Amino acid sequence: MLRSTSSIGLSFLILLISSFILIKCDIYLHNPRGSNNRYNEATRPRNNDNRLFDSQNNNRGGYNVGNLFYYENTELSIEWTNQHSCADSNSHCEFIIQYMCSDTVRDGTTTKTIPVNKEQCSETDCNKDVIFGMHEDWNYYVNCQLRERNSKLFTADQILRGKTAVFTRQNPNGARYGYECPEERDYYPYWRPSPWRDIVILTNNVSRCDFYQQESENVKGRWYCHIDENYLKSMFDSRKTIIPNNQEHCEALVCSPDNTKCGRWILSEKHDLSQPVCRETQWSRDNHLGNTIGGYPMVYNWTLPSIKETESDKRCNLRIRYNISTNEFGDGWSPHIYRRERKRKSDIIELDLSKKYNIKDITAAKERGYEFKQNPKPIIFAEDENFKLQLAINTNQYGRTFQDRSHAFEIRKRRPSLKDVTIHNINVRGKRGNIVQVYPAVEYDFVPNVLIAQLHDYIHFQWSGSDTNPNNNDGQGRAGTDRSNIIMLKHADWLTRSNTIYGHWNTNYPSNIRNIALVGINITILEELALLSNNQLGGNMRELDEAGTYYNLPPQEFNNIGTYHYMCTRNNNFSNRSQKGRIVVLNNGYIVAAIGRMGGTISLKNRKCTVTIDRDVLNGLQQFTLSEWSIEDGEKKLSEKGRIMSVGSGYASSFIVLQPSIFSTNSKNKTFKIELELNSYTGRSVALYRSISESFATWQYLESTINDGIMSSYTDRGGVFVARTYINIGAIVGGVLSAVIVIVLIVGSVVYFRRNSDSWKGLKASVRNCCRSLKPKI
């Protein structure tokens, strides 16, 4: 059924206006410190938005340079803010998080863009000129600058000023941003070799995940036209030859100066990593560079890669790309919604909006102004051709990609004493100033703000800042400087003291460091954390001015269980609110994981329990926590609720807790698998029980199997699980009945033979004869 012309016009207007709102959507990386192309500017805006990459972000974003290192196989909390909606129907949203490592990755010492003309670099080698910041290298960019662009891409009405891969719908003039390749920047997965390695794809549409994972350069090489470097330099100098993007033209390519065939169509090596994670995005709202549900930041916890024995430490940087596509694109991947037209000797690929708005064909749609072009004037009501509303549309900013990148950091090998332990990173995000002065960056906070760890894990405190923040930004200590420290918070006097809870977030005064040992760290280390004494250069220590911007405390072991609240004494005034954190150290395992329709696995590190959720079990992204209670802790929690264990006779496992108890599945018949490691239960039967009652009032028996000491069950709910031993009544009854029968037979025989002595004599004679017959000789 056709809609009325007025509803068509109104729908079109709403969609395009909502798209216009997205024109200025930005993304900012907060941990690790995102640069937004800053180096060390003492001004709020960055100096050069072309320095290393094309962010498309506001000039005010980013943090000044600061370098950290992380140990291999540790977890790094990646935190960011994005301006517009994800995980809802307002737009299609995707985040691609990647990293690259190279000996030449560097921040440089200037805000200037690295030259592409080698003559302007030291020793005519831009790759080694450390004055300039560099991520991708010279060869990568020159290949992009000379390579034929993909002419099948959607360009709307943008006139691309060239035919190579530096000219895209978002970059029609071919502007240069460091050594970044604009075509690779704008599209994913990219079809030519790239130094970027995939970590995770977060998307509104997980039906694309199989494609993304299978096409990732982690697992699949790229075909490309290889040109030897001597020919490449000659091509760059002449700018007359374009590197083909197909095999036929590549192998026919002739290069000067010797006019020989110089192109080889070859397959690059894959990065040889596992497929990237692919799942739903977290929810975020429109027009809001802020937190997501629950007041938490947008976050992804990345387990850093390991380093081979034959490799050295790696110098890396991280990037996050953010793509927003609004509803006028429809499917966005379908070739049927586009039309090709020839204009000004260029191919124009335009959007056909006729079907979307129930208009006869593309010609009629364009006559009505239903056309995806710069500032269209649609005729909203077909009955009145004079009623037009101009829409502020820029066609290179729809289906738009934004990005931010970190400053350079290192991934280091573990020293032998840390080889097999769990190390947690705690860093500091934010910069000096109140929220208006630092926006769209953020004020100070610890990352992660809440850390939950296990006894005998290790913690690595490390942070960096800048001495060149704007001098008029609010804050304590010397103007323009970032400093942080850590000291335990004082206990709240109005609360009952606990043997396992230390300090409180509601207080603003520090505790005497001799009274509370943070996670069991010794007093000398606590003094260093409080005074930064191992990093102080002298002078006034009250506000840590002489401590320097960088602080690193080698990993320390958690020796005490408990909940510890700590603070930074300097960044604790009105302008900077409060910089506080919490560490929870548990005696047993605890893990948090986000799982969606693609499924996933949660496993305690001691392998006491593994939960496996298959694909399409859940109907969206959900947060799960899996933890273990010892038998003693479980009994204590039961006692606190006035309960005793009402099923079974003994314990065959510890208590396993999976939360939430009830979660959203695609249908009532969807289940997941839970596997528990059993304790010794020799000679006893075992059954699995679950309680979803907060008071443990009821326990439900679950069907299960046991294999090699692992109990497995399929269920549709979380809760508290425990394996219980029990006495097999049937076996006992069977044994008792057998014994009774034997006794009855014996007693009956005795009574019978006493009454019939001749029968007894005959039986004995028969037994003697039988024994003689069994002897070898008579």
Buried (B, 14 or more C-beta within 10 A) or exposed (E): EEEEBEEBBBBBBEBBEBBBBBBBBBBBBBBBBBBBBBBBBEEBEBBBBBBBBBBBBBBBBBBBBBBBBBBBBBBBBBBBBBBBBBBEEBBBBBBBBBBBBBEBBBBBEBBBBBBBEBEEBEEEEBBBBEEBBBBBBBBBBBBBBBBBBBEEBBBBBBEBEEEBBBBBBBBBEBEBBBBBBBBBBBBBBBBBBBBBBBBBBBBBBBEBBEEBBEBBBBBBBBBBBBBEEEBBBBBBEEEEBBBBBEBEBBBEBEBBEEEEEBBBBBEBEBBEBEBBBBBBBBBBBBEEBBBBEEEBBBBBBBEBBEBEEEEEBBBBBBBBBBBBBBBBBBEBEEEEBBEEEEEEEBEBBBBBBBBBBBBEEBEEBBEBBBBBBBEBEBBBBBEEEEEBBEBEBEBBBBBBBBBBBBBBBBBBBBEEEBEEEBBBBBBBBBBBBBBEBBBBBBBBBBBBBEBBBBBEBBBBBBBBBBBBBBEEBBBBBBEBBBBBBBBBBBBBEEEEEEEEBBBBBEBEEBBEBEEBBBBBBEEEBBBBBBBBEBBBEEEEBEBBBBBBBEBEBEBBBBEBBBBBBBBBBBBBEEBBBBBBBBBBBBBBBBBEBBBBBBBBEBBBEEEBBBBBBEBBBBBBBBBBBBBBBEBEBBBEBBEEEEBEBEBBEBBBBBBBBBBBBEBEBEEEEBBBBBBBBBBEBEEBBBBBBBBBBEEBEEBBEBEBEBEEEBBBBEBBBBBBBBBBBBEEEEEEEEEEEEEEEEEEEEEEEEEEBEEEEEEBEEEEEEEEEEEEEEEEEE
